[in-house]
């Protein structure tokens, strides 16, 4: 999967990562988005999270994403809107989705004939089967994510060309960023399998991260379909656990 462009989480730049992962290249910088957003400051970003998707601040930030994509002739359509659902389009026939929970944005995109979760909180792209895609989107919605369909012609990229003539297999799912560090941390805390409870002396942010990591390891020994469902739950829950720390 070396041909797939995947920006990993850095600071609070998830909107940049989301757009660049969608377009498969370093198209946007923080300066670009700040200009589009008329220099939205951190205080306004916090109000977006507190106000929820119905707030004026949320709509403003959504407009930033929309305006950035319009440069490429792309538009956002709300996935669960009555108008879109009435079309009864199978998700596998779309090209890409952008998902949002509070301040975190990430991309799910088809490259060649395969779907990939390009969440910047993962260490690499995650292959998603056609069968699993609809289940994954449904689970994200249930957990509070807003999902937008991307319409228009995405720019050409190497991954699209390479994966158009071959398919890839993924032997191991990518981990969450920081998972290895959390597993090997020498701070005396213990990550317990099963109930996903973390014991020990850790700060609040680290405890939330470790809980998310515990959830990510649950159910990995079950049958594939059930494992996929658990993975969907884990990915949605990690947003809730990590967004307070990494927007």
One Martini backbone bead per residue (centre of mass of N, CA, C, O) as a GRO file, in nm:
protein
  247
    1UNK     BB    1   0.052   0.066   0.011
    2UNK     BB    2   0.266   0.288  -0.080
    3UNK     BB    3   0.081   0.457  -0.291
    4UNK     BB    4  -0.070   0.562  -0.049
    5UNK     BB    5  -0.190   0.848   0.077
    6UNK     BB    6  -0.098   0.921   0.438
    7UNK     BB    7  -0.187   1.129   0.679
    8UNK     BB    8  -0.088   1.192   0.992
    9UNK     BB    9  -0.130   1.294   1.295
   10UNK     BB   10  -0.092   1.660   1.359
   11UNK     BB   11  -0.210   1.783   1.598
   12UNK     BB   12  -0.482   2.006   1.466
   13UNK     BB   13  -0.493   1.875   1.134
   14UNK     BB   14  -0.746   1.702   1.031
   15UNK     BB   15  -0.853   1.862   0.789
   16UNK     BB   16  -0.601   1.842   0.621
   17UNK     BB   17  -0.579   1.533   0.618
   18UNK     BB   18  -0.852   1.475   0.493
   19UNK     BB   19  -0.806   1.625   0.221
   20UNK     BB   20  -0.535   1.491   0.136
   21UNK     BB   21  -0.642   1.199   0.144
   22UNK     BB   22  -0.858   1.243  -0.068
   23UNK     BB   23  -0.651   1.373  -0.297
   24UNK     BB   24  -0.360   1.245  -0.278
   25UNK     BB   25  -0.205   1.504  -0.136
   26UNK     BB   26  -0.027   1.818  -0.087
   27UNK     BB   27  -0.268   2.063  -0.107
   28UNK     BB   28  -0.286   2.139   0.204
   29UNK     BB   29  -0.249   2.388   0.446
   30UNK     BB   30  -0.290   2.570   0.722
   31UNK     BB   31  -0.288   2.837   0.565
   32UNK     BB   32  -0.511   2.775   0.366
   33UNK     BB   33  -0.739   2.722   0.578
   34UNK     BB   34  -0.715   2.991   0.726
   35UNK     BB   35  -0.798   3.162   0.488
   36UNK     BB   36  -1.077   3.035   0.441
   37UNK     BB   37  -1.154   3.085   0.760
   38UNK     BB   38  -1.062   3.362   0.857
   39UNK     BB   39  -0.896   3.289   1.107
   40UNK     BB   40  -0.962   3.065   1.291
   41UNK     BB   41  -0.968   3.009   1.621
   42UNK     BB   42  -0.953   2.811   1.895
   43UNK     BB   43  -1.210   2.912   2.029
   44UNK     BB   44  -1.398   2.847   1.788
   45UNK     BB   45  -1.336   2.544   1.776
   46UNK     BB   46  -1.450   2.479   2.059
   47UNK     BB   47  -1.744   2.571   1.997
   48UNK     BB   48  -1.803   2.355   1.792
   49UNK     BB   49  -1.792   2.115   1.989
   50UNK     BB   50  -2.008   2.228   2.191
   51UNK     BB   51  -2.248   2.291   1.979
   52UNK     BB   52  -2.245   2.120   1.741
   53UNK     BB   53  -2.388   2.062   1.425
   54UNK     BB   54  -2.610   2.308   1.473
   55UNK     BB   55  -2.409   2.518   1.476
   56UNK     BB   56  -2.260   2.793   1.349
   57UNK     BB   57  -1.967   2.689   1.375
   58UNK     BB   58  -2.003   2.429   1.222
   59UNK     BB   59  -2.100   2.552   0.953
   60UNK     BB   60  -1.843   2.711   0.907
   61UNK     BB   61  -1.644   2.470   0.894
   62UNK     BB   62  -1.790   2.324   0.666
   63UNK     BB   63  -1.741   2.554   0.463
   64UNK     BB   64  -1.441   2.518   0.447
   65UNK     BB   65  -1.444   2.238   0.321
   66UNK     BB   66  -1.623   2.309   0.080
   67UNK     BB   67  -1.440   2.532  -0.042
   68UNK     BB   68  -1.189   2.356  -0.081
   69UNK     BB   69  -1.335   2.153  -0.283
   70UNK     BB   70  -1.438   2.356  -0.504
   71UNK     BB   71  -1.162   2.390  -0.646
   72UNK     BB   72  -1.220   2.072  -0.760
   73UNK     BB   73  -1.534   2.027  -0.812
   74UNK     BB   74  -1.643   1.959  -0.522
   75UNK     BB   75  -1.901   1.796  -0.321
   76UNK     BB   76  -2.135   1.793  -0.052
   77UNK     BB   77  -2.336   1.515   0.079
   78UNK     BB   78  -2.568   1.413   0.283
   79UNK     BB   79  -2.615   1.086   0.353
   80UNK     BB   80  -2.893   1.113   0.555
   81UNK     BB   81  -3.059   1.241   0.361
   82UNK     BB   82  -3.356   1.229   0.202
   83UNK     BB   83  -3.254   1.278  -0.085
   84UNK     BB   84  -3.030   1.061  -0.092
   85UNK     BB   85  -3.187   0.808   0.010
   86UNK     BB   86  -3.394   0.808  -0.232
   87UNK     BB   87  -3.173   0.690  -0.439
   88UNK     BB   88  -3.051   0.416  -0.351
   89UNK     BB   89  -2.735   0.402  -0.302
   90UNK     BB   90  -2.466   0.223  -0.314
   91UNK     BB   91  -2.176   0.290  -0.154
   92UNK     BB   92  -1.980   0.136  -0.364
   93UNK     BB   93  -2.065   0.362  -0.597
   94UNK     BB   94  -1.885   0.548  -0.476
   95UNK     BB   95  -1.581   0.742  -0.398
   96UNK     BB   96  -1.646   0.912  -0.122
   97UNK     BB   97  -1.588   1.002   0.231
   98UNK     BB   98  -1.684   1.220   0.499
   99UNK     BB   99  -1.603   1.231   0.847
  100UNK     BB  100  -1.776   1.352   1.156
  101UNK     BB  101  -1.657   1.435   1.500
  102UNK     BB  102  -1.672   1.720   1.582
  103UNK     BB  103  -1.329   1.789   1.514
  104UNK     BB  104  -1.323   1.527   1.343
  105UNK     BB  105  -1.167   1.430   1.028
  106UNK     BB  106  -1.237   1.180   0.767
  107UNK     BB  107  -1.143   0.939   0.514
  108UNK     BB  108  -1.323   0.755   0.257
  109UNK     BB  109  -1.176   0.560  -0.014
  110UNK     BB  110  -1.161   0.487  -0.350
  111UNK     BB  111  -0.913   0.258  -0.494
  112UNK     BB  112  -1.004   0.154  -0.758
  113UNK     BB  113  -1.179  -0.139  -0.614
  114UNK     BB  114  -1.105  -0.014  -0.326
  115UNK     BB  115  -1.138   0.037   0.020
  116UNK     BB  116  -1.037   0.317   0.247
  117UNK     BB  117  -0.918   0.401   0.559
  118UNK     BB  118  -0.784   0.752   0.621
  119UNK     BB  119  -0.729   0.785   0.909
  120UNK     BB  120  -0.503   0.983   1.095
  121UNK     BB  121  -0.513   0.783   1.361
  122UNK     BB  122  -0.369   0.595   1.181
  123UNK     BB  123  -0.077   0.426   1.063
  124UNK     BB  124  -0.271   0.344   0.818
  125UNK     BB  125  -0.430   0.204   0.584
  126UNK     BB  126  -0.767   0.061   0.562
  127UNK     BB  127  -0.915  -0.211   0.458
  128UNK     BB  128  -1.238  -0.228   0.285
  129UNK     BB  129  -1.498  -0.400   0.230
  130UNK     BB  130  -1.786  -0.401   0.062
  131UNK     BB  131  -1.952  -0.537   0.288
  132UNK     BB  132  -1.845  -0.339   0.527
  133UNK     BB  133  -1.911  -0.045   0.450
  134UNK     BB  134  -2.211  -0.015   0.537
  135UNK     BB  135  -2.159  -0.096   0.831
  136UNK     BB  136  -1.960   0.127   0.902
  137UNK     BB  137  -2.145   0.370   0.842
  138UNK     BB  138  -2.372   0.291   1.037
  139UNK     BB  139  -2.199   0.296   1.296
  140UNK     BB  140  -2.112   0.590   1.282
  141UNK     BB  141  -2.394   0.709   1.299
  142UNK     BB  142  -2.469   0.583   1.574
  143UNK     BB  143  -2.211   0.745   1.711
  144UNK     BB  144  -2.245   1.059   1.564
  145UNK     BB  145  -2.175   1.081   1.279
  146UNK     BB  146  -2.098   1.265   1.001
  147UNK     BB  147  -2.187   1.210   0.652
  148UNK     BB  148  -2.018   1.258   0.334
  149UNK     BB  149  -2.055   1.290   0.001
  150UNK     BB  150  -1.847   1.272  -0.283
  151UNK     BB  151  -1.871   1.495  -0.561
  152UNK     BB  152  -1.686   1.425  -0.841
  153UNK     BB  153  -1.359   1.478  -0.973
  154UNK     BB  154  -1.090   1.336  -0.885
  155UNK     BB  155  -0.775   1.347  -0.872
  156UNK     BB  156  -0.511   1.216  -0.991
  157UNK     BB  157  -0.337   0.905  -0.896
  158UNK     BB  158  -0.128   0.650  -0.830
  159UNK     BB  159  -0.318   0.460  -0.673
  160UNK     BB  160  -0.542   0.444  -0.887
  161UNK     BB  161  -0.368   0.313  -1.108
  162UNK     BB  162  -0.255   0.066  -0.954
  163UNK     BB  163  -0.540  -0.038  -0.831
  164UNK     BB  164  -0.672  -0.076  -1.121
  165UNK     BB  165  -0.471  -0.353  -1.180
  166UNK     BB  166  -0.481  -0.415  -0.862
  167UNK     BB  167  -0.484  -0.600  -0.562
  168UNK     BB  168  -0.502  -0.587  -0.214
  169UNK     BB  169  -0.367  -0.709   0.092
  170UNK     BB  170  -0.441  -0.747   0.453
  171UNK     BB  171  -0.289  -0.892   0.730
  172UNK     BB  172  -0.284  -0.614   0.902
  173UNK     BB  173  -0.405  -0.397   1.101
  174UNK     BB  174  -0.401  -0.087   1.178
  175UNK     BB  175  -0.304   0.121   1.415
  176UNK     BB  176  -0.300   0.332   1.653
  177UNK     BB  177  -0.170   0.605   1.744
  178UNK     BB  178   0.028   0.502   2.024
  179UNK     BB  179  -0.009   0.197   2.090
  180UNK     BB  180   0.281   0.099   2.135
  181UNK     BB  181   0.346   0.299   2.363
  182UNK     BB  182   0.119   0.204   2.555
  183UNK     BB  183   0.214  -0.093   2.582
  184UNK     BB  184   0.530   0.003   2.672
  185UNK     BB  185   0.478   0.150   2.916
  186UNK     BB  186   0.653   0.258   3.233
  187UNK     BB  187   0.403   0.370   3.440
  188UNK     BB  188   0.241   0.105   3.575
  189UNK     BB  189   0.027   0.033   3.383
  190UNK     BB  190  -0.264  -0.170   3.290
  191UNK     BB  191  -0.367  -0.358   3.008
  192UNK     BB  192  -0.680  -0.499   2.976
  193UNK     BB  193  -0.847  -0.751   2.875
  194UNK     BB  194  -1.183  -0.732   2.761
  195UNK     BB  195  -1.317  -0.474   2.935
  196UNK     BB  196  -1.118  -0.222   2.897
  197UNK     BB  197  -0.939  -0.174   3.159
  198UNK     BB  198  -0.752   0.076   3.331
  199UNK     BB  199  -0.470   0.058   3.536
  200UNK     BB  200  -0.348   0.324   3.725
  201UNK     BB  201  -0.126   0.603   3.688
  202UNK     BB  202  -0.299   0.847   3.503
  203UNK     BB  203  -0.397   1.060   3.296
  204UNK     BB  204  -0.681   1.142   3.140
  205UNK     BB  205  -0.585   1.116   2.843
  206UNK     BB  206  -0.438   0.843   2.870
  207UNK     BB  207  -0.680   0.680   2.966
  208UNK     BB  208  -0.852   0.718   2.712
  209UNK     BB  209  -0.651   0.587   2.520
  210UNK     BB  210  -0.638   0.305   2.659
  211UNK     BB  211  -0.933   0.237   2.624
  212UNK     BB  212  -0.926   0.239   2.316
  213UNK     BB  213  -0.712   0.015   2.290
  214UNK     BB  214  -0.873  -0.206   2.429
  215UNK     BB  215  -1.105  -0.208   2.223
  216UNK     BB  216  -0.920  -0.283   1.973
  217UNK     BB  217  -0.869  -0.591   2.104
  218UNK     BB  218  -1.147  -0.676   2.081
  219UNK     BB  219  -1.245  -0.962   1.899
  220UNK     BB  220  -0.995  -1.072   1.706
  221UNK     BB  221  -1.085  -1.400   1.723
  222UNK     BB  222  -1.316  -1.382   1.556
  223UNK     BB  223  -1.499  -1.368   1.312
  224UNK     BB  224  -1.483  -1.154   1.054
  225UNK     BB  225  -1.756  -1.005   1.077
  226UNK     BB  226  -1.734  -0.950   1.383
  227UNK     BB  227  -1.465  -0.801   1.367
  228UNK     BB  228  -1.567  -0.569   1.193
  229UNK     BB  229  -1.770  -0.459   1.394
  230UNK     BB  230  -1.567  -0.401   1.619
  231UNK     BB  231  -1.401  -0.204   1.452
  232UNK     BB  232  -1.619   0.007   1.416
  233UNK     BB  233  -1.656   0.066   1.713
  234UNK     BB  234  -1.365   0.146   1.776
  235UNK     BB  235  -1.340   0.386   1.574
  236UNK     BB  236  -1.566   0.553   1.704
  237UNK     BB  237  -1.455   0.554   2.001
  238UNK     BB  238  -1.178   0.690   1.945
  239UNK     BB  239  -1.292   0.964   1.890
  240UNK     BB  240  -1.401   1.016   2.181
  241UNK     BB  241  -1.118   0.968   2.326
  242UNK     BB  242  -0.924   1.169   2.128
  243UNK     BB  243  -1.049   1.456   2.065
  244UNK     BB  244  -0.960   1.606   2.325
  245UNK     BB  245  -0.648   1.579   2.216
  246UNK     BB  246  -0.707   1.522   1.882
  247UNK     BB  247  -0.859   1.711   1.636
   0.00000   0.00000   0.00000
